[in-house]
């Protein structure tokens, strides 16, 4: 279902209640996205079909296989990898005619765009420590000057950050937000007169053509617009996320699983702050209609029944209660950490990095020429370094390594050669020289504070 009149696929608001592959017309949508010739229409189709794999279906149990977010994204990536494998063979087949090669090139580039778009959209809030291959090498030392336009008495009006060119934009955002003492989504970063978009977060500063030194400006971003969740599901039950919230409220304002009128009044006061008392008419009416036993106590089922009625007939009151308890329209608590720093199994980069066959397909594309090889190399560089190749290089037997190095450093396959050499370069880095971990980055203003503290 879509809301509003804005049909831009990147911003059109909709809610998904099933696995995308269950949607009527989903196969036709994939066919259209792959075959359409107009690049603008193709990009709009790519953006829309990608958005279908960004969130788990609304109100569904992610433990169910068909509604698990990782499974949904695996299906998306499996489709893309199938396209790449099929048309890579056609493109390399010497018996293929010019039209077949042209179509194969279009389908390959479209599938690579689908994968890259999914990576960008899912990594706006970080990538759980799964750094890209290109970011493993530190690159060159550089410095960024930041002009702070956020009014604050506890942060410097300007500061410098010393870093390496292969730091990702997400890592730089983290350093800057820490210096400004705000969360990353509260900060707008301006470079060259334009805002650095969130979908560039997984790119390195070198990819984004940062110069040395470079200048940035930061300002405070307006609170992001969050799509409002539904309170009552299509089956007539309370949204499971809302149910968890309501039960947490009941737990906080009850004793031994029972809520008396005084506790109910305290809960109402927490929502409205009007000094509600146990003899208030709102409390009396609540117990009259929802205390099923009429024993002067409500249990959790009574409380949920109260909120089910309110969600159905007075949703605006429910949303007011949620806001009073700092619950956002998407039923998440304000201030929740956006990035899961633990290993996030549903991230597409995690899924691809675990699949050896995917890497082989990408390397097969590198054996072709032109735009296909270029885009495939960008994608490989954007994924985590392959653990299998890294392990083989680490475990090579120095006394009997000629065969391995001849295969690994094959001059007939320049991209494979470059990939292996970059791993060797990474292993040879002086890890003590300078850390690329954003937690260890120090701004000039922080250094001054530390020095002042030491002097004191």
C-alpha positions as a Markdown table, in Angstrom:
| # | Residue | x | y | z |
|---|---|---|---|---|
| 1 | Unk | 0.0 | 0.0 | 0.0 |
| 2 | Unk | 1.3 | 3.5 | -0.8 |
| 3 | Unk | 0.5 | 6.7 | 0.9 |
| 4 | Unk | 0.5 | 10.2 | -0.5 |
| 5 | Unk | 1.0 | 11.5 | -4.0 |
| 6 | Unk | 4.8 | 11.4 | -4.2 |
| 7 | Unk | 5.6 | 8.6 | -6.5 |
| 8 | Unk | 9.4 | 9.0 | -6.4 |
| 9 | Unk | 10.5 | 5.4 | -5.7 |
| 10 | Unk | 13.2 | 6.6 | -3.4 |
| 11 | Unk | 10.7 | 8.5 | -1.1 |
| 12 | Unk | 7.3 | 7.0 | -1.8 |
| 13 | Unk | 6.0 | 5.7 | 1.5 |
| 14 | Unk | 4.7 | 2.1 | 1.6 |
| 15 | Unk | 4.4 | -0.7 | 4.1 |
| 16 | Unk | 5.2 | -4.3 | 3.2 |
| 17 | Unk | 3.3 | -7.1 | 4.9 |
| 18 | Unk | 4.8 | -10.1 | 3.1 |
| 19 | Unk | 8.0 | -11.4 | 1.5 |
| 20 | Unk | 8.6 | -9.4 | -1.7 |
| 21 | Unk | 8.6 | -12.6 | -3.8 |
| 22 | Unk | 4.9 | -13.1 | -2.8 |
| 23 | Unk | 3.9 | -9.8 | -4.3 |
| 24 | Unk | 1.8 | -10.0 | -7.5 |
| 25 | Unk | 3.9 | -8.6 | -10.4 |
| 26 | Unk | 7.2 | -9.0 | -8.6 |
| 27 | Unk | 8.7 | -11.2 | -11.3 |
| 28 | Unk | 7.4 | -8.8 | -14.0 |
| 29 | Unk | 9.1 | -5.9 | -12.0 |
| 30 | Unk | 12.4 | -7.7 | -12.1 |
| 31 | Unk | 12.1 | -8.3 | -15.8 |
| 32 | Unk | 11.2 | -4.7 | -16.4 |
| 33 | Unk | 14.2 | -3.4 | -14.3 |
| 34 | Unk | 16.6 | -5.6 | -16.3 |
| 35 | Unk | 15.3 | -4.9 | -19.8 |
| 36 | Unk | 14.3 | -1.2 | -19.8 |
| 37 | Unk | 16.6 | 0.9 | -21.9 |
| 38 | Unk | 16.0 | 4.4 | -20.5 |
| 39 | Unk | 18.7 | 4.9 | -17.8 |
| 40 | Unk | 16.6 | 7.2 | -15.6 |
| 41 | Unk | 13.6 | 4.8 | -15.6 |
| 42 | Unk | 16.0 | 2.0 | -15.0 |
| 43 | Unk | 17.5 | 3.7 | -12.0 |
| 44 | Unk | 14.1 | 4.5 | -10.6 |
| 45 | Unk | 13.1 | 0.8 | -11.0 |
| 46 | Unk | 16.4 | -0.2 | -9.3 |
| 47 | Unk | 15.7 | 2.1 | -6.4 |
| 48 | Unk | 12.2 | 0.8 | -5.9 |
| 49 | Unk | 12.9 | -2.9 | -6.1 |
| 50 | Unk | 15.9 | -2.4 | -3.7 |
| 51 | Unk | 13.6 | -0.7 | -1.1 |
| 52 | Unk | 11.5 | -3.8 | -1.0 |
| 53 | Unk | 14.5 | -5.7 | 0.6 |
| 54 | Unk | 15.4 | -3.0 | 3.1 |
| 55 | Unk | 13.0 | -4.0 | 5.9 |
| 56 | Unk | 11.4 | -7.2 | 7.2 |
| 57 | Unk | 7.6 | -7.3 | 6.5 |
| 58 | Unk | 5.6 | -5.2 | 9.0 |
| 59 | Unk | 4.4 | -7.0 | 12.0 |
| 60 | Unk | 5.8 | -10.4 | 11.0 |
| 61 | Unk | 7.9 | -12.8 | 13.1 |
| 62 | Unk | 11.4 | -12.7 | 11.7 |
| 63 | Unk | 12.0 | -16.2 | 13.0 |
| 64 | Unk | 9.6 | -17.4 | 10.3 |
| 65 | Unk | 11.8 | -18.3 | 7.3 |
| 66 | Unk | 9.7 | -16.5 | 4.7 |
| 67 | Unk | 9.8 | -13.2 | 6.7 |
| 68 | Unk | 13.4 | -13.3 | 7.8 |
| 69 | Unk | 15.3 | -10.2 | 6.6 |
| 70 | Unk | 18.5 | -12.2 | 5.8 |
| 71 | Unk | 16.5 | -14.6 | 3.7 |
| 72 | Unk | 14.8 | -11.8 | 1.8 |
| 73 | Unk | 18.2 | -10.2 | 1.0 |
| 74 | Unk | 19.7 | -13.6 | 0.1 |
| 75 | Unk | 16.9 | -14.1 | -2.4 |
| 76 | Unk | 17.6 | -10.6 | -3.9 |
| 77 | Unk | 21.4 | -11.3 | -4.1 |
| 78 | Unk | 20.8 | -14.8 | -5.5 |
| 79 | Unk | 18.8 | -13.4 | -8.3 |
| 80 | Unk | 21.5 | -10.9 | -9.1 |
| 81 | Unk | 24.3 | -13.4 | -9.0 |
| 82 | Unk | 22.3 | -15.8 | -11.2 |
| 83 | Unk | 22.0 | -13.0 | -13.8 |
| 84 | Unk | 25.8 | -12.2 | -13.6 |
| 85 | Unk | 26.8 | -15.9 | -13.9 |
| 86 | Unk | 24.5 | -16.5 | -16.9 |
| 87 | Unk | 25.4 | -13.4 | -18.9 |
| 88 | Unk | 29.1 | -13.6 | -18.0 |
| 89 | Unk | 29.3 | -16.9 | -19.9 |
| 90 | Unk | 27.4 | -15.4 | -22.9 |
| 91 | Unk | 29.7 | -12.4 | -22.9 |
| 92 | Unk | 32.9 | -14.6 | -22.9 |
| 93 | Unk | 31.5 | -17.0 | -25.4 |
| 94 | Unk | 33.3 | -16.4 | -28.7 |
| 95 | Unk | 30.3 | -17.7 | -30.6 |
| 96 | Unk | 28.0 | -15.0 | -29.2 |
| 97 | Unk | 26.9 | -12.4 | -31.8 |
| 98 | Unk | 27.1 | -8.7 | -31.3 |
| 99 | Unk | 23.4 | -8.3 | -30.2 |
| 100 | Unk | 23.9 | -11.1 | -27.6 |
| 101 | Unk | 27.0 | -9.5 | -26.2 |
| 102 | Unk | 25.3 | -6.1 | -26.1 |
| 103 | Unk | 22.3 | -7.5 | -24.2 |
| 104 | Unk | 24.6 | -9.4 | -21.8 |
| 105 | Unk | 26.5 | -6.3 | -21.0 |
| 106 | Unk | 23.3 | -4.4 | -20.2 |
| 107 | Unk | 22.0 | -7.1 | -17.9 |
| 108 | Unk | 25.4 | -7.5 | -16.2 |
| 109 | Unk | 25.7 | -3.8 | -15.5 |
| 110 | Unk | 22.0 | -3.6 | -14.3 |
| 111 | Unk | 22.6 | -6.5 | -11.9 |
| 112 | Unk | 25.8 | -4.9 | -10.5 |
| 113 | Unk | 23.8 | -1.7 | -10.0 |
| 114 | Unk | 21.2 | -3.6 | -8.1 |
| 115 | Unk | 23.8 | -5.0 | -5.8 |
| 116 | Unk | 25.6 | -1.7 | -5.3 |
| 117 | Unk | 22.4 | 0.1 | -4.6 |
| 118 | Unk | 21.4 | -2.5 | -2.0 |
| 119 | Unk | 24.8 | -2.1 | -0.3 |
| 120 | Unk | 24.5 | 1.7 | -0.2 |
| 121 | Unk | 21.0 | 1.7 | 1.2 |
| 122 | Unk | 21.7 | -0.9 | 3.9 |
| 123 | Unk | 24.9 | 0.8 | 5.0 |
| 124 | Unk | 23.7 | 4.4 | 5.7 |
| 125 | Unk | 24.0 | 3.7 | 9.4 |
| 126 | Unk | 27.3 | 1.8 | 9.3 |
| 127 | Unk | 28.4 | -1.7 | 8.3 |
| 128 | Unk | 29.1 | -3.5 | 11.6 |
| 129 | Unk | 32.8 | -3.4 | 11.3 |
| 130 | Unk | 32.8 | -5.2 | 7.9 |
| 131 | Unk | 35.2 | -2.8 | 6.2 |
| 132 | Unk | 35.6 | -2.9 | 2.5 |
| 133 | Unk | 38.7 | -4.4 | 0.8 |
| 134 | Unk | 39.8 | -0.9 | -0.5 |
| 135 | Unk | 39.6 | 0.5 | 3.1 |
| 136 | Unk | 41.9 | -2.2 | 4.5 |
| 137 | Unk | 44.9 | -0.3 | 3.1 |
| 138 | Unk | 45.3 | 3.0 | 5.0 |
| 139 | Unk | 46.2 | 5.1 | 1.9 |
| 140 | Unk | 47.9 | 8.4 | 2.4 |
| 141 | Unk | 47.9 | 10.6 | 5.5 |
| 142 | Unk | 45.6 | 13.5 | 5.2 |
| 143 | Unk | 44.0 | 16.3 | 7.2 |
| 144 | Unk | 40.4 | 17.6 | 7.2 |
| 145 | Unk | 39.4 | 21.0 | 8.6 |
| 146 | Unk | 35.9 | 21.2 | 10.0 |
| 147 | Unk | 34.0 | 24.4 | 10.5 |
| 148 | Unk | 31.4 | 23.8 | 13.2 |
| 149 | Unk | 28.2 | 25.7 | 12.7 |
| 150 | Unk | 26.3 | 23.9 | 15.5 |
| 151 | Unk | 25.8 | 26.3 | 18.4 |
| 152 | Unk | 27.3 | 24.7 | 21.5 |
| 153 | Unk | 29.3 | 25.8 | 24.5 |
| 154 | Unk | 31.1 | 22.4 | 24.8 |
| 155 | Unk | 32.4 | 22.0 | 21.3 |
| 156 | Unk | 35.0 | 23.9 | 19.3 |
| 157 | Unk | 33.9 | 26.2 | 16.5 |
| 158 | Unk | 36.6 | 24.6 | 14.3 |
| 159 | Unk | 38.8 | 21.6 | 14.5 |
| 160 | Unk | 41.2 | 19.4 | 12.4 |
| 161 | Unk | 41.0 | 15.7 | 11.9 |
| 162 | Unk | 44.2 | 13.7 | 10.9 |
| 163 | Unk | 43.4 | 10.5 | 9.1 |
| 164 | Unk | 44.1 | 8.3 | 6.1 |
| 165 | Unk | 42.5 | 8.6 | 2.7 |
| 166 | Unk | 41.0 | 5.1 | 2.9 |
| 167 | Unk | 38.9 | 5.8 | 5.9 |
| 168 | Unk | 35.2 | 5.4 | 5.0 |
| 169 | Unk | 32.8 | 8.3 | 5.1 |
| 170 | Unk | 30.9 | 6.5 | 7.9 |
| 171 | Unk | 34.0 | 6.4 | 10.0 |
| 172 | Unk | 34.6 | 10.1 | 9.3 |
| 173 | Unk | 31.0 | 10.8 | 10.3 |
| 174 | Unk | 31.6 | 8.9 | 13.5 |
| 175 | Unk | 34.7 | 11.0 | 14.4 |
| 176 | Unk | 32.9 | 14.3 | 13.6 |
| 177 | Unk | 29.7 | 13.4 | 15.5 |
| 178 | Unk | 31.9 | 12.4 | 18.5 |
| 179 | Unk | 33.7 | 15.7 | 18.3 |
| 180 | Unk | 30.4 | 17.6 | 18.1 |
| 181 | Unk | 28.9 | 15.4 | 20.8 |
| 182 | Unk | 25.9 | 14.5 | 18.7 |
| 183 | Unk | 24.7 | 11.3 | 16.9 |
| 184 | Unk | 25.6 | 10.9 | 13.3 |
| 185 | Unk | 22.0 | 11.4 | 12.1 |
| 186 | Unk | 21.9 | 14.8 | 13.8 |
| 187 | Unk | 24.7 | 16.2 | 11.7 |
| 188 | Unk | 24.7 | 17.5 | 8.1 |
| 189 | Unk | 28.2 | 17.4 | 6.5 |
| 190 | Unk | 28.8 | 19.9 | 3.7 |
| 191 | Unk | 31.6 | 19.5 | 1.2 |
| 192 | Unk | 32.1 | 21.9 | -1.7 |
| 193 | Unk | 28.7 | 23.5 | -1.2 |
| 194 | Unk | 26.7 | 20.3 | -1.2 |
| 195 | Unk | 25.7 | 17.8 | 1.5 |
| 196 | Unk | 27.5 | 14.5 | 1.5 |
| 197 | Unk | 24.7 | 12.0 | 1.1 |
| 198 | Unk | 24.3 | 9.0 | 3.4 |
| 199 | Unk | 24.4 | 6.5 | 0.6 |
| 200 | Unk | 28.1 | 7.4 | 0.3 |
| 201 | Unk | 28.9 | 6.2 | 3.8 |
| 202 | Unk | 30.5 | 2.9 | 2.6 |
| 203 | Unk | 32.9 | 4.8 | 0.2 |
| 204 | Unk | 36.4 | 5.8 | 1.2 |
| 205 | Unk | 37.5 | 9.4 | 1.2 |
| 206 | Unk | 39.7 | 8.5 | -1.7 |
| 207 | Unk | 36.7 | 7.3 | -3.6 |
| 208 | Unk | 34.9 | 10.6 | -2.8 |
| 209 | Unk | 37.9 | 12.5 | -4.1 |
| 210 | Unk | 38.8 | 14.2 | -0.8 |
| 211 | Unk | 41.9 | 16.4 | -1.2 |
| 212 | Unk | 44.7 | 17.0 | 1.3 |
| 213 | Unk | 43.9 | 19.2 | 3.2 |
| 214 | Unk | 40.2 | 19.4 | 2.6 |
| 215 | Unk | 37.5 | 21.6 | 4.2 |
| 216 | Unk | 34.1 | 20.5 | 5.6 |
| 217 | Unk | 31.3 | 22.4 | 7.3 |
| 218 | Unk | 28.9 | 20.8 | 9.7 |
| 219 | Unk | 25.4 | 22.0 | 10.7 |
| 220 | Unk | 22.6 | 20.5 | 12.7 |
| 221 | Unk | 20.2 | 18.4 | 10.7 |
| 222 | Unk | 16.4 | 18.6 | 11.3 |
| 223 | Unk | 15.0 | 15.5 | 12.9 |
| 224 | Unk | 14.5 | 12.8 | 10.2 |
| 225 | Unk | 11.0 | 12.2 | 9.1 |
| 226 | Unk | 10.1 | 8.7 | 10.3 |
| 227 | Unk | 7.3 | 6.7 | 8.6 |
| 228 | Unk | 4.5 | 6.0 | 11.1 |
| 229 | Unk | 3.9 | 2.4 | 11.9 |
| 230 | Unk | 0.4 | 1.0 | 12.1 |
| 231 | Unk | -1.1 | 0.2 | 15.5 |
| 232 | Unk | -3.6 | -2.4 | 14.5 |
| 233 | Unk | -2.5 | -5.2 | 12.1 |
| 234 | Unk | -4.6 | -6.4 | 9.2 |
| 235 | Unk | -5.7 | -9.4 | 11.3 |
| 236 | Unk | -7.1 | -7.0 | 13.9 |
| 237 | Unk | -4.4 | -7.5 | 16.5 |
| 238 | Unk | -2.1 | -5.0 | 18.1 |
| 239 | Unk | 1.2 | -4.4 | 16.2 |
| 240 | Unk | 3.7 | -6.8 | 18.0 |
| 241 | Unk | 6.1 | -3.9 | 18.5 |
| 242 | Unk | 3.4 | -1.7 | 20.1 |
| 243 | Unk | 2.4 | -4.7 | 22.3 |
| 244 | Unk | 5.9 | -4.9 | 23.7 |
| 245 | Unk | 5.8 | -1.2 | 24.6 |
| 246 | Unk | 2.4 | -1.4 | 26.2 |
| 247 | Unk | 3.5 | -4.5 | 28.3 |
| 248 | Unk | 6.7 | -2.6 | 29.4 |
| 249 | Unk | 4.5 | 0.3 | 30.6 |
| 250 | Unk | 2.3 | -2.2 | 32.5 |
| 251 | Unk | 5.3 | -3.8 | 34.1 |
| 252 | Unk | 6.6 | -0.4 | 35.3 |
| 253 | Unk | 3.2 | 0.7 | 36.8 |
| 254 | Unk | 2.0 | -2.5 | 38.4 |
| 255 | Unk | 2.9 | -4.8 | 41.3 |
| 256 | Unk | 3.0 | -8.6 | 41.0 |
| 257 | Unk | 1.2 | -8.5 | 37.6 |
| 258 | Unk | -1.7 | -6.3 | 38.9 |
| 259 | Unk | -2.4 | -2.6 | 38.5 |
| 260 | Unk | -4.5 | -0.7 | 41.0 |
| 261 | Unk | -6.3 | 2.6 | 40.4 |
| 262 | Unk | -3.5 | 4.6 | 42.0 |
| 263 | Unk | -0.9 | 3.0 | 39.7 |
| 264 | Unk | -3.2 | 3.6 | 36.7 |
| 265 | Unk | -3.4 | 7.3 | 37.7 |
| 266 | Unk | 0.4 | 7.4 | 38.0 |
| 267 | Unk | 0.6 | 6.0 | 34.5 |
| 268 | Unk | -1.8 | 8.5 | 33.1 |
| 269 | Unk | 0.2 | 11.3 | 34.8 |
| 270 | Unk | 3.4 | 10.0 | 33.1 |
| 271 | Unk | 1.6 | 10.5 | 29.7 |
| 272 | Unk | -0.1 | 13.8 | 30.3 |
| 273 | Unk | 1.6 | 15.3 | 33.4 |
| 274 | Unk | -1.6 | 16.7 | 34.8 |
| 275 | Unk | -1.5 | 15.3 | 38.3 |
| 276 | Unk | -4.0 | 12.5 | 37.7 |
| 277 | Unk | -5.4 | 10.9 | 40.9 |
| 278 | Unk | -6.9 | 7.5 | 41.6 |
| 279 | Unk | -10.5 | 9.0 | 41.8 |
| 280 | Unk | -10.1 | 10.7 | 38.4 |
| 281 | Unk | -13.0 | 10.0 | 36.1 |
| 282 | Unk | -10.6 | 8.6 | 33.4 |
| 283 | Unk | -9.3 | 6.0 | 35.9 |
| 284 | Unk | -12.9 | 5.2 | 37.0 |
| 285 | Unk | -14.0 | 4.7 | 33.4 |
| 286 | Unk | -10.9 | 2.6 | 32.5 |
| 287 | Unk | -11.6 | 0.2 | 35.4 |
| 288 | Unk | -15.3 | 0.1 | 34.6 |
| 289 | Unk | -14.8 | -1.0 | 31.0 |
| 290 | Unk | -11.5 | -3.0 | 31.2 |
| 291 | Unk | -11.3 | -4.6 | 34.7 |
| 292 | Unk | -13.0 | -7.8 | 33.6 |
| 293 | Unk | -13.2 | -9.3 | 37.1 |
| 294 | Unk | -14.3 | -6.0 | 38.6 |
| 295 | Unk | -12.0 | -6.7 | 41.5 |
| 296 | Unk | -10.3 | -3.3 | 41.5 |
| 297 | Unk | -7.2 | -4.6 | 39.7 |
| 298 | Unk | -6.2 | -4.8 | 36.0 |
| 299 | Unk | -3.9 | -7.5 | 34.8 |
| 300 | Unk | -1.8 | -7.3 | 31.6 |
| 301 | Unk | -4.6 | -8.7 | 29.4 |
| 302 | Unk | -7.0 | -6.0 | 30.7 |
| 303 | Unk | -4.3 | -3.4 | 30.0 |
| 304 | Unk | -3.8 | -4.7 | 26.5 |
| 305 | Unk | -7.5 | -4.7 | 25.9 |
| 306 | Unk | -7.7 | -1.1 | 26.9 |
| 307 | Unk | -5.0 | -0.2 | 24.4 |
| 308 | Unk | -6.5 | -2.3 | 21.7 |
| 309 | Unk | -9.7 | -0.3 | 22.0 |
| 310 | Unk | -7.7 | 3.0 | 22.1 |
| 311 | Unk | -5.6 | 2.0 | 19.1 |
| 312 | Unk | -8.8 | 1.3 | 17.2 |
| 313 | Unk | -11.0 | 4.2 | 18.2 |
| 314 | Unk | -8.6 | 6.9 | 19.6 |
| 315 | Unk | -5.2 | 6.4 | 17.8 |
| 316 | Unk | -4.2 | 10.0 | 18.2 |
| 317 | Unk | -4.4 | 9.6 | 22.0 |
| 318 | Unk | -2.2 | 6.5 | 21.7 |
| 319 | Unk | 0.4 | 8.3 | 19.6 |
| 320 | Unk | 0.4 | 11.1 | 22.2 |
| 321 | Unk | 1.1 | 8.6 | 24.9 |
| 322 | Unk | 3.9 | 7.1 | 22.9 |
| 323 | Unk | 5.5 | 10.5 | 22.2 |
| 324 | Unk | 5.3 | 11.3 | 25.9 |
| 325 | Unk | 7.4 | 8.2 | 26.5 |
| 326 | Unk | 9.9 | 9.1 | 23.8 |
| 327 | Unk | 8.7 | 6.5 | 21.3 |
| 328 | Unk | 9.2 | 7.4 | 17.7 |
| 329 | Unk | 6.5 | 7.0 | 15.0 |
| 330 | Unk | 8.2 | 3.8 | 13.9 |
| 331 | Unk | 7.8 | 2.4 | 17.4 |
| 332 | Unk | 11.5 | 2.7 | 18.2 |
| 333 | Unk | 12.7 | 4.5 | 21.3 |
| 334 | Unk | 14.4 | 7.8 | 20.6 |
| 335 | Unk | 18.2 | 7.6 | 21.0 |
| 336 | Unk | 18.3 | 3.9 | 20.1 |
| 337 | Unk | 21.8 | 3.1 | 18.6 |
| 338 | Unk | 21.2 | 3.0 | 14.8 |
| 339 | Unk | 24.2 | 0.9 | 14.0 |
| 340 | Unk | 24.5 | -2.6 | 15.3 |
| 341 | Unk | 28.2 | -2.9 | 16.0 |
| 342 | Unk | 27.9 | -6.6 | 16.5 |
| 343 | Unk | 28.2 | -8.8 | 13.4 |
| 344 | Unk | 25.0 | -8.1 | 11.5 |
| 345 | Unk | 24.1 | -11.3 | 9.6 |
| 346 | Unk | 21.5 | -9.5 | 7.5 |
| 347 | Unk | 23.9 | -7.0 | 5.9 |
| 348 | Unk | 24.3 | -7.8 | 2.2 |
| 349 | Unk | 28.1 | -7.3 | 2.4 |
| 350 | Unk | 28.1 | -10.0 | 5.1 |
| 351 | Unk | 26.1 | -12.4 | 2.9 |
| 352 | Unk | 28.3 | -11.8 | -0.1 |
| 353 | Unk | 31.6 | -12.1 | 1.8 |
| 354 | Unk | 30.6 | -15.5 | 3.1 |
| 355 | Unk | 29.9 | -16.8 | -0.4 |
| 356 | Unk | 33.0 | -18.1 | -2.3 |
| 357 | Unk | 31.0 | -18.6 | -5.5 |
| 358 | Unk | 30.0 | -14.9 | -5.6 |
| 359 | Unk | 33.6 | -13.9 | -5.6 |
| 360 | Unk | 34.4 | -16.3 | -8.4 |
| 361 | Unk | 31.6 | -14.8 | -10.5 |
| 362 | Unk | 32.9 | -11.3 | -9.8 |
| 363 | Unk | 36.4 | -12.3 | -10.8 |
| 364 | Unk | 35.0 | -13.9 | -14.0 |
| 365 | Unk | 33.6 | -10.5 | -14.8 |
| 366 | Unk | 37.0 | -9.0 | -14.4 |
| 367 | Unk | 38.3 | -11.1 | -17.2 |
| 368 | Unk | 36.0 | -9.2 | -19.6 |
| 369 | Unk | 36.7 | -5.7 | -20.8 |
| 370 | Unk | 35.3 | -2.2 | -20.5 |
| 371 | Unk | 32.6 | -1.0 | -18.2 |
| 372 | Unk | 31.7 | -4.5 | -16.9 |
| 373 | Unk | 35.3 | -5.1 | -15.6 |
| 374 | Unk | 35.4 | -1.5 | -14.1 |
| 375 | Unk | 32.1 | -1.8 | -12.3 |
| 376 | Unk | 32.9 | -5.3 | -11.1 |
| 377 | Unk | 36.2 | -4.2 | -9.7 |
| 378 | Unk | 34.4 | -1.3 | -7.8 |
| 379 | Unk | 32.0 | -3.8 | -6.3 |
| 380 | Unk | 34.8 | -6.2 | -5.3 |
| 381 | Unk | 36.8 | -3.4 | -3.7 |
| 382 | Unk | 33.7 | -2.3 | -1.8 |
| 383 | Unk | 33.2 | -5.8 | -0.2 |
| 384 | Unk | 35.2 | -7.1 | 2.7 |
| 385 | Unk | 38.5 | -8.8 | 1.8 |
| 386 | Unk | 37.9 | -12.4 | 0.9 |
| 387 | Unk | 38.8 | -14.5 | 4.0 |
| 388 | Unk | 39.8 | -17.5 | 1.9 |
| 389 | Unk | 42.3 | -15.6 | -0.2 |
| 390 | Unk | 43.6 | -13.8 | 2.9 |
| 391 | Unk | 44.0 | -17.1 | 4.7 |
| 392 | Unk | 45.9 | -18.7 | 1.8 |
| 393 | Unk | 48.4 | -15.9 | 1.7 |
| 394 | Unk | 48.9 | -16.0 | 5.5 |
| 395 | Unk | 49.4 | -19.7 | 5.5 |
| 396 | Unk | 51.6 | -20.0 | 2.4 |
| 397 | Unk | 54.6 | -22.3 | 2.9 |
| 398 | Unk | 57.7 | -20.2 | 2.2 |
| 399 | Unk | 59.7 | -23.3 | 1.2 |
| 400 | Unk | 57.2 | -24.5 | -1.4 |
| 401 | Unk | 55.4 | -21.4 | -2.5 |
| 402 | Unk | 56.3 | -21.0 | -6.2 |
| 403 | Unk | 53.1 | -22.7 | -7.5 |
| 404 | Unk | 50.9 | -20.7 | -5.1 |
| 405 | Unk | 52.4 | -17.3 | -6.0 |
| 406 | Unk | 52.4 | -18.1 | -9.7 |
| 407 | Unk | 48.6 | -18.7 | -9.4 |
| 408 | Unk | 47.9 | -15.9 | -7.0 |
| 409 | Unk | 50.1 | -13.3 | -8.7 |
| 410 | Unk | 49.1 | -14.1 | -12.3 |
| 411 | Unk | 50.1 | -11.3 | -14.7 |
| 412 | Unk | 47.5 | -12.7 | -17.2 |
| 413 | Unk | 44.7 | -11.7 | -14.8 |
| 414 | Unk | 45.6 | -8.1 | -13.8 |
| 415 | Unk | 42.7 | -7.5 | -11.4 |
| 416 | Unk | 43.4 | -10.8 | -9.5 |
| 417 | Unk | 47.0 | -9.8 | -9.4 |
| 418 | Unk | 46.1 | -6.3 | -8.0 |
| 419 | Unk | 43.7 | -7.9 | -5.4 |
| 420 | Unk | 46.4 | -10.2 | -4.1 |
| 421 | Unk | 49.1 | -7.4 | -4.1 |
| 422 | Unk | 46.7 | -5.2 | -2.1 |
| 423 | Unk | 46.4 | -8.0 | 0.5 |
| 424 | Unk | 50.2 | -8.3 | 0.7 |
| 425 | Unk | 50.4 | -4.5 | 1.1 |
| 426 | Unk | 47.8 | -4.6 | 3.9 |
| 427 | Unk | 49.8 | -7.3 | 5.7 |
| 428 | Unk | 53.0 | -5.3 | 5.4 |
| 429 | Unk | 51.5 | -2.1 | 6.9 |
| 430 | Unk | 53.1 | -0.7 | 10.1 |
| 431 | Unk | 50.0 | -1.1 | 12.3 |
| 432 | Unk | 51.6 | 1.0 | 15.0 |
| 433 | Unk | 52.2 | 4.0 | 12.8 |
| 434 | Unk | 48.7 | 5.3 | 12.8 |
| 435 | Unk | 45.3 | 3.7 | 13.5 |
| 436 | Unk | 42.5 | 4.0 | 11.1 |
| 437 | Unk | 40.0 | 3.0 | 13.8 |
| 438 | Unk | 37.6 | 5.9 | 14.2 |
| 439 | Unk | 37.6 | 5.3 | 18.0 |
| 440 | Unk | 41.3 | 6.2 | 17.9 |
| 441 | Unk | 41.1 | 9.3 | 15.7 |
| 442 | Unk | 42.0 | 12.5 | 17.5 |
| 443 | Unk | 41.0 | 16.0 | 16.5 |
| 444 | Unk | 43.2 | 19.0 | 17.0 |
| 445 | Unk | 40.7 | 20.5 | 19.5 |
| 446 | Unk | 40.8 | 17.2 | 21.5 |
| 447 | Unk | 44.6 | 17.3 | 21.6 |
| 448 | Unk | 44.5 | 20.9 | 22.9 |
| 449 | Unk | 42.0 | 19.8 | 25.6 |
| 450 | Unk | 44.3 | 16.9 | 26.6 |
| 451 | Unk | 47.3 | 19.0 | 26.7 |
| 452 | Unk | 45.6 | 21.6 | 28.8 |
| 453 | Unk | 44.4 | 18.8 | 31.2 |
| 454 | Unk | 48.0 | 17.5 | 31.4 |
| 455 | Unk | 49.3 | 21.0 | 32.2 |
| 456 | Unk | 46.7 | 21.5 | 34.9 |
